[in-house]
Amino acid sequence: MLTNTPLVEAQEAETTLEFLLRLPWLPHSRERSGPPSNSEVRRWLERGSVQINGKAARKDDVVEYPITSLVFFGKSKSRTTFY
């Protein structure tokens, strides 16, 4: 059963890039095996590949809490939904 429980706890104001880089889990890198590099996460955000609460997130956007939906590569076959 899905609920609207926040995915992560609220923090002080932070950018989307800062938020993603502090997460303990991210999709594996498409460029190499293992976790993505900081620059790869930045490119995901520049390309609109990350959606937070149903909106495309950009690297300098301020994260709005509560976060109830986090989707990576929403238009791709390799779509990854965390909530």
Buried (B, 14 or more C-beta within 10 A) or exposed (E): EEEEEEBBEEEEEBBBBBBBBEEEEBBEEEEEEEEBEEEBBBBBBEEEBBBBBEEBBEBEBEBEBEBBBBBBBBEEEEEBEBB
